[in-house]
C-alpha cells in the first residue's frame, strides 16, 4: 500500500490534494498550540476531513502512513536501557503495593459485611416488639397506675424539659428516611414535634424501616428523650425541641388511601375569595396550585378538620359560644332549651322542613323566637338565652347561607326602651371580641397563615346608626337606595365599607328598619308607622344578628299576623300566651357560623361550619 507521497508523485491532482491537507494540518496544529478557541479552527478541520474523504475516493486508501510501516511498540527487555528497567521495576512494585492494599480493603469490607449480616440475623431472631411495631388494639383491657399521665401533650414540650423521658401520641404527619435514620413529625391538634431515630445497638435497622413505612395519618406512640437541637426545627410548632426515639408503636394504622395530602390541604390561599354571591359546588370541587377544592374537603371532612387552620377555626367557634354564655350569665340571663319540633312555622314562613309527627303535620324549628318570648315575657324568667340548632329550608346556594346552623338567641324584658337590648348586645360583642383576642391569639394566627385577613376593627362603645342614616350614606356614595327599600346584600357590603372608612369600625348596629321588611311580631315605630323598633348587627358589612322589640299585646299580634297573611289559628298558642300578662321585651338571633366566618375574614360559611348542610349537601 502506497503512502500519500507516493500517490502524489504518480498523479499531480493527488499531489495538490495532499499539499492542501498538509497545509490545513499545519494551520490546525498552530491554532491548537496557540490555544485559540475551537470556533476559529473548527472550519479548517471540517475542510481537511472533507479533503481526506476526497483523497480516499480517488486513491482507495486512507490518508496517512501505512499501518504496516508504523514502528511497533516493543517490550523487549534486551533493548531497554538500564534507566527504563529501573522505571519498570518501580512501577511494578507500586502496582503490587496497590493490589495488596485493595486486597486488604476488600477483606475488611467482607469482614464488616459478615458482622452486619450476623447482627441482622441475631436481631431478626430477637423479639423487638417492646421497642417497635403495631400495638395491640386498645379495648380498655388494662389500665396502668399512671394512666393518662404517662403521656405528655405535645403542646407542653419545651426546652426546659431537656433530658426528660417523654411519651407522646398523635397523628403521623410526615416520615422521611435519611441514610440509616428516620425523621418523623407527630401532630396533635395544633401542635407538632419532630422525632428522630438512627440505627444503633438499641435501634435495629428494622425499626428504622418500620418508622419510614407506617402510613401517614396513622396514630402512633413515641417514647424517647427530649433534646434541644443546635438549630430550631423548621416545620414544627415545638421547634426548640425534638424527641430522640427509643420506642415507636403504631396504635392505629391508616389503611385507606388519602384522598388528598395534608401538605396540600394546609397550603395558604392563592387569592382572597369574595365572601358574597353565589356558591358553585362543581367549580369548588377542585383547586389550582396543588390545593384542595372546598367540595373535596367537605366530602372528606374528617380529614380536612385536622389542618391547623380548621383546628383553629372551630376552637375560635367554641370560644365564641363560651364567651356568649359567660357574658349573659354575668348579666343575670338564664340558659334555656326550646323544642325543635313544631306544629307550624316558627315565624309564619313557608321555608320550613316538614315532617310527619304521628300522623300530624309538623316542621323543624326555624327559630326559637316564639318559645323564648314565652319564657322571658310570659313565663317570668325575664332574661333568657339559648344555643341551639336552627333549620331553614331556603334553596339558597350562596357563600353565607346554610340550611342548618347554630343560633345564639337571647330575649329580655325591657323597662322603657329597646335601647336597653342594644346596650346589652353592644357590650356582649365587645366582650366576645376582647375575649377572642386574649384567649385565641395562637388560633387566630394559625388561621391567618392559611386564610390571610385583617384584624377586626371595633369600638369599645358600639356605633349605632339608624336605617335612614345608612341609606343616606349609600346615596352620598352614589348608590341608589331608598329609605323604605330593603337593603340588598351588595348594598349592605358597600355600607360596611363606608362605615369602616368614616367611623374606623367593622362592627356596628343599625335600627329603625322599614316595618314591611320585618317579621309579624315586630313592634311598629310609635312615631312613623312605616318604620319598626327593629335592628340588625353587622360585621364587615354583613348582618350577623337580626332583632327587635316584640309585640306583646295579643290584639296587635293578631293584626300584624293577618297583615302577613298568617292564619291566626295556626299561632293561637303563641297569641294566647300573651293574654295573661306579658312583659315588654326584645331580643335577637345570632348566626354562630356567620359570626366566626366574618370575624376571621373567611370567604365561605362552609369553612366555619363543622359539617355544613346546604341545599346540595346532607353528608357526611
KOLTI-235894 format. One record per residue (C-alpha): y, z, x. Coordinates in steps of 0.001 Angstrom, whole numbers, padded with zeros to 6 digits, always signed. Each point is the difference from the previous one (the first is absolute). Example, Ala and Ser with C-alpha at 12.3 -4.5 7.8 and 13.67 -1.06 7.14 Angstrom:
// KOLTI-235894
-004500+007800+012300
+003440-000660+001370
***
This chain:
// KOLTI-235894
+000000+000000+000000
+003355-001088+001484
+003088+002130+000429
+003434-000795-001491
+001038-001251+003440
-002907-002466+000128
+000673-001196-003558
+003684-000501+000799
-000847-002101+003086
-002138-002292-002131
+002508-000455-002866
+003845+000037+000296
+000343+001135-003674
-002235+002960+000681
+002042+000691+003147
+003220+000218-002037
-001712+002255-002577
-001305+002278+002773
+003433+000211+001581
+001615+001024-003341
-002609+002732-000563
+000494+001331+003509
+003801+000108-000318
-000227+001787-003354
-002413+002501+001559
+002484+000726+002787
+002863+000442-002494
-002044+002366-002134
-001067+002043+003065
+003612+000309+001177
+001143+001091-003486
-002715+002673-000136
+000825+001182+003512
+003658+000289-001045
-001179+002047-003023
+001743-002294-002407
-000746+000495-003734
-002964-001936-001342
+002286-001868-002422
+001516-001856+003001
-003228-001277+001611
-002295-000160-003006
+001085-003639-000847
-000928-000990+003583
-003423+001594-000438
-000616-001847-003233
+001059-003297+001617
-002327+000631+002958
-002944+000783-002255
+000638-003201-001962
-000009-002012+003289
-003291+001655+001006
-001528-001091-003303
+001241-003548+000677
-001442+000228+003537
-003421+000970-001351
+000118-002861-002542
+000649-002552+002768
-002311+001372+002689
-002659+001817-002029
+000487+003051+002236
+001877+003310-000182
+003124+000143+002137
-000567+002214+003062
-002406+000461+002909
-003733-000505-000545
-001784+003242-000784
-002676-000985+002449
+002633-000144+002749
+001267+003504-000706
-000962+002385+002694
-002680+002292-001418
+000538+003682+000191
-002398+001377+002479
-001516+003502+000279
-001636-000554+003319
+000460+003285+001839
-000741-001829+003227
+003356-001862-000264
+002046+003050-001101
+002252+001660+002482
-000437+003614+000941
+003108+000785-002013
-001459-001516-003144
-003217+001912+000560
+001942+003274+000033
+001822-000923-003215
-003217-000895-001756
-001643+003212+001147
+002948+002071-001232
+000000-001761-003386
-003736+000509-000315
+000397+003715+000695
+002836+000292-002527
-002044-001838-002602
-002951+002283+000583
+002250+003069-000373
+001394-001317-003292
-003469-000685-001315
-001044+003527+000926
+003052+001446-001745
-000741-002043-003134
-003603+001200+000069
+001048+003634+000181
+002556-000489-002815
-002635-001677-002137
-002424+002846+000594
+002722+002534-000923
+000776-001844-003231
-003672-000110-000865
-000291+003755+000674
+002994+000766-002261
-001390-002244-002733
-003403+001745+000218
+001669+003405-000314
+002090-001219-002950
-003066-001357-001780
-001837+003256+000624
+002998+001907-001371
+000147-002227-003092
-003731+000400-000506
+000355+003749+000280
+002997-000021-002399
-001919-002127-002471
-002786+002546-000039
+002480+002881-000427
+001177+001056-003480
+003779-000571-000090
+000435+000577-003734
+001939+003208+000697
+002526-002079+001974
+000352-003205-002002
-001434-001941-002916
-000015-000067-003784
+000434+003468-001473
-002251+001119-002868
+001420-000559-003473
+002182+002896-001057
-001645+001383-003118
+001335+003568+000237
-003399+001095+001324
+001427+002336+002642
+003227+001840+000691
+001185+001323+003374
+001757+003296+000495
+003201-001702+001132
-000084-002464-002867
+002987-002311-000226
+001672+001874+002885
-002371-001772+002427
+002106-003117-000453
+003545-000455+001262
+002362-002168-002037
+001174-002980+002019
+003625+000696-000916
-000336+003439+001679
-001021-001412+003404
+002727+000608+002581
+000389+000310+003754
+000219+003776-000374
-003747-000139-000768
-000843-001674+003324
-003455+000979+001259
-001273+001188-003373
-003189-001263-001606
+000717-001748-003292
-002042-001565-002784
+001798-002622-002112
-001093-002128-002934
+001550-003204-001258
-000243-003745-000533
-000884-002121+003028
+003204-002040+000172
-000817-002077+003100
-002600-000047+002780
+000072-001929+003262
-002237-000005+003035
+001462-000099+003512
-002572-000263+002769
-002259+003018-000316
+002367+001755-002385
+000935+000116-003674
+003464+000527-001506
+000046+000857-003710
+002899+000840-002294
-000763+002518-002753
+002217+000162-003107
+000452+002740-002570
+002649-000582-002692
+003200-000786+001955
-001227+001076+003419
-001996-001602+002819
-001369+001167+003348
-001645-001920+002830
-003465+001128+001140
-001438-001151+003343
-003517+000052+001476
-001410-001339+003285
-003606-000307+001111
-001105+003033+002043
-002991+002314+000407
+000957+001612-003333
+001073-003211-001743
-002787-002604+000015
+000841-003695-000127
-001706-000121-003398
+002706+002309-001357
+002759-002317+001236
-001766-002923-001652
-000388+002032-003205
+003680+000969-000101
+001084-003616+000441
-002467-001152-002644
+000827+002309-002912
+001757-002078-002719
+003723+000636-000398
+001002+002212-002945
-003210+002018+000342
+000404+003778-000183
-000669+001663+003365
-000038+003448+001572
+001250+000197+003586
-000402+003058+002229
+001579+000360+003414
+002700+001453+002204
+003648-000589-000805
+001899-001346+003009
+003526-001170+000738
+000055-003584+001353
+002366-001078+002767
+001766-002358-002418
+000429+000255-003779
-002696-001782-001998
+001470-003047-001705
-001044-000528-003597
-000957+003634-000661
+002155+002491-001889
-001347+002794+002229
+001168-001931+003054
+000276+003000+002328
-003722+000804-000087
-003432-001592-000048
-003546+001272-000450
-002501-000293+002850
-003089-000620-002106
-003112+002094+000486
-001660-000616-003373
+000405-002859-002467
-001735-000163-003383
+000388-002333-002955
+000232+001980-003246
+000058-003041-002282
-000332-003587+001158
+002108-002776-001552
-002631-002580-000938
+002030-002535-002022
+002080-002681+001696
+003712+000776+000074
+001973-002229-002427
+002893+000212+002439
+000751+001679+003297
+001945+003241+000040
+002231-001371+002753
+001027-002814-002353
+000556+002395-002913
+002328+002087+002185
+002201-002848+001247
+003752+000288-000765
+001379-002246-002740
+001176-003398+001235
+002845-000198-002506
+001547+002326-002572
-001199-001006-003451
+002159+000206-003103
-000663+003008-002227
+000870-001760-003275
-001344-003000-001888
-003441-001312-000888
-003168+000890+001873
-002417-002859+000729
-003532+001350+000418
-001413-003194+001509
+002840-000406+002493
-000560+003585+001179
-003733-000415+000582
+000628-000959+003639
+002720+000432+002602
+001255-001633+003200
+000068+001194+003575
-003349+001812-000033
+001141+002274-002815
-001913+000964-003129
+001052-001195-003466
+000922+002558-002664
-002786-001045-002379
-002598+000138+002781
+001208+003504+000813
-000298+001073-003630
-003480-001540-000342
-001085+002325+002825
+002466+002811-000609
-002312+002692+001385
+000393-001606+003435
+003671-000929-000373
+000865+003635-000743
-001062+000922+003541
+003007-001651+001661
+002649+002417+001315
+002636-001540-002278
-002102+000485-003137
-001073+003476+001050
+003702+000784+000286
+001068-001661-003254
-002355+002116-002070
+000826+003173+001870
+003645-000676-000856
-001063-000613-003607
-001839+003319-000056
+003057+001759+001399
+002241-001524-002695
-002228+001610-002628
-000004+003300+001883
+003785+000063+000313
+000448-001081-003631
-002170+002909-001099
+001587+002481+002423
+003545-000673-001102
-000659+000038-003735
-002035+003196+000234
+002950+001552+001845
+002216-001011-002940
-002201+001752-002588
-001896-003103-001102
-003647+000284-001039
-002680-002595+000693
-001822-001362-003053
-002781-002496-000669
+000242-002305-003000
-002674-002231-001585
-000446-003604+001051
-001933-001015-003131
+002373-000661-002887
-000285-001200-003556
+003021-002296+000400
+002381-001355+002636
+001957+002683+001842
+003331-001762-000305
-000723-002271-002962
-000605-003050+002188
-002790-002546-000070
-000792+000057+003722
-002803+002576-000229
-003691-000067+000879
-001910+000395-003246
-003456+001472-000426
-002444+001198-002614
+000117+003755-000538
-003124+000788-002026
+000733-002771-002426
+003752+000557-000023
+002608-002091+001863
+001562+001754+002982
+001832-000823+003208
+000641+001286+003494
+003252+001873+000462
+002839-002076+001399
+002114+003154+000392
-000304+003769-000499
+003403-000267-001667
-000790+001283-003491
-002232+002869+001117
+002334+001291+002683
+002777+000050-002616
-002241+001991-002330
-000732+002455+002821
+003558+000449+001292
+002148-000302-003157
-002398+000947-002792
-002594+002162+001730
+002579+002192+001671
-000976-000530+003632
+003519-001396+000590
-000665-001477+003459
-003210-001939+000661
-001298-002647+002373
-003175-002015+000461
-001617-002109+002702
-002495-002366-001596
-001161-003583-000659
+002027-002428-002087
-001411-003228-001462
+001982-003160-000775
-001719-003119-001381
+002786-002258+001255
-001116-003350+001409
+002581+000299+002772
-001126-001512+003300
+002941+001175+002076
+000484+001929+003197
+001082+003182-001797
-002172+000264-003140
-003429+001569-000494
-002201+000428-003060
-000799+003557+001057
+002228+002241+002055
+000695+003676+000570
+002830+001425-002046
+002161+002907+001127
+001435+001139-003311
+002340+002837-000885
+001644+001240-003180
+002482+002837-000455
+002087+001683-002630
+003753-000498+000359
+002736+002357-001090
+002923-002359-000586
-000181-003241+002001
-002635-002281+001503
+001830+000221+003325
-002058+003183+000427
-003050-002292+000349
+001813-002303+002417
+000914+002961+002203
-003660+001004+000168
-001077-003583+000760
+002598-000466+002730
-000922+003269+001720
-003717-000745-000459
+000149-003277+001876
+002189+001390+002769
-002620+002769+000406
-002752-002644+000185
+001867-002186+002502
+000897+002986+002206
-003584+001226-000156
-001447-003366+001011
+002334-000164+002987
-001014+003507+001053
-003738-000154-000662
-001006-003657+000312
+001921-001215+003039
-003124-001166+001816
-001392-001746-003073
+003298-001773-000636
+000032-001204+003597
-003544-001370-000269
+000974-001980-003104
+003036-001378+001840
-002231-001212+002836
-001795-002372-002380
+002503-000483-002840
+003429+000310+001598
+002718+001425-002285
+003346+001776+000109
+000186+003704-000823
+001090+000741-003550
+003668+000892-000371
+000830+002696-002554
+002797+002432-000736
-000486+003755-000236
+001860-000144-003319
-001548-002901-001829
+002292-002864-001002
+000246-000590-003771
+001641-003029-001618
-000093-001212-003596
-001429-003314-001187
+003433-001520-000609
+001020+000777+003601
-003173-001587+001308
+000657-003160-002029
+003580-000085+001264
-001150+000240+003626
-002316-002952-000590
+002735-002103-001588
+002344+000782+002897
-002725-001363+002286
-000137-003218-002016
-003055+000865-002117
+000018-000828-003724
-000821+003324-001671
+001128+001237-003429
+000525+003685-000776
-002598-000082-002790
-002476-002406+001601
-003190+001295+001573
-000132-000025+003798
-002401-002514+001546
-002097+000964+003012
+002145-002261+002183
+003227+001608-001209
-001427+003490+000521
-000814-000985+003573
+003474-001458+000498
+001595+003147-001419
-002010+002067+002474
+001449-002036+002881
+003543+000425-001375
-000408+003766-000407
-001409+000330+003509
+002968-001879+001424
+002597+001855-002093
-001425+003536-000064
-002362+000024+003024
-003038+001029-002042
-003304-001597-001067
-000513+002619-002718
+002077+000394-003139
-000093+000715-003730
+001468-002269-002690
+000416+001183-003624
+001360-001150-003388
-002310-002978-000485
+000320-002196-003121
-001932+001586-002871
-001810-003249-000830
-001863-000054+003338
-001324+003587-000186
-003006+001541-001863
+000315+001141-003633
+000098+003714+000886
+003157-000393+002156
+003070+001938-001169
+002920-002332-000886
+003337+000531+001749
+002327+002094-002257
+003084-002067+000882
-001418-003537+000063
-002902-000897-002315
-000873-002948+002235
-000769+002344+002905
-002530+002773+000543
-000374+003280+001850
-002483-001631+002361
-000225-000511+003740
-001981-001653+002768
-000461+001094+003606
-000003-002623+002764
-001338-000252+003557
+000989-003071+002033
+001136-001798-003151
-003176+000538-002022
-000557+002387-002884
-002419+002866+000694
+000805+002232-002983
+000982-000652-003570
+001131+002829-002245
+002345+001231-002703
+001024+002778-002305
-002571-000178-002814
+000674-000005-003721
-001095+003373-001373
+001075-000459-003654
-002977-001303-002105
+002148-002158-002274
+001681-001731+002939
-003392-000533+001686
-001273-001772-003128
+003172-002082-000213
-000284-001089+003607
-003739-000729-000386
+000626-002266-002981
+002732-001773+001967
-002679-000799+002576
-002432-001213-002640
-002329+002973+000453
-001871+001237-003063
+000986+003637-000370
-003498+000883-001217
-001435-000892+003423
+002176+002643+001692
-000039+002568-002808
-001472+002789+002148
+002730-000579+002582
+002794+000052-002594
-001485+003023-001779
+000041+001977+003251
+003815+000071-000216
+000156+001293-003600
-000603+003619+000973
+002861+000344+002453
+000452-001846+003282
+002140+000612+003059
+002396-002742+001138
-001702-001508+003012
-000257-002862+002476
-002135-001158+002876
-001372-002965+001840
-003052-001781+001323
-000404-000940+003656
-002441-002551+001434
-001558+001616+003070
-001187-003236+001591
+003400-001612-000418
+001772+002995+001578
-002275-000184+003050
+000291-003802+000175
+003797+000063+000007
+000435+003092+002170
-002163-001632+002706
+001510-003442-000513
-003359-001566-000890
+000067-003519-001484
-002796+000493-002524
-000972+002879-002288
-003672-000743+000714
+000573+001426+003464
+000962+003377-001489
-002828+000140-002548
-003286+001187+001455
-002132-002067-002395
+002484-002181-001917
-000598-001317-003494
+001894-003138-000987
-000766-002764-002536
-002335-001658+002516
-001616+003016+001652
-002175+002767-001385
-002151+000728+003076
-000873+001558+002348
***
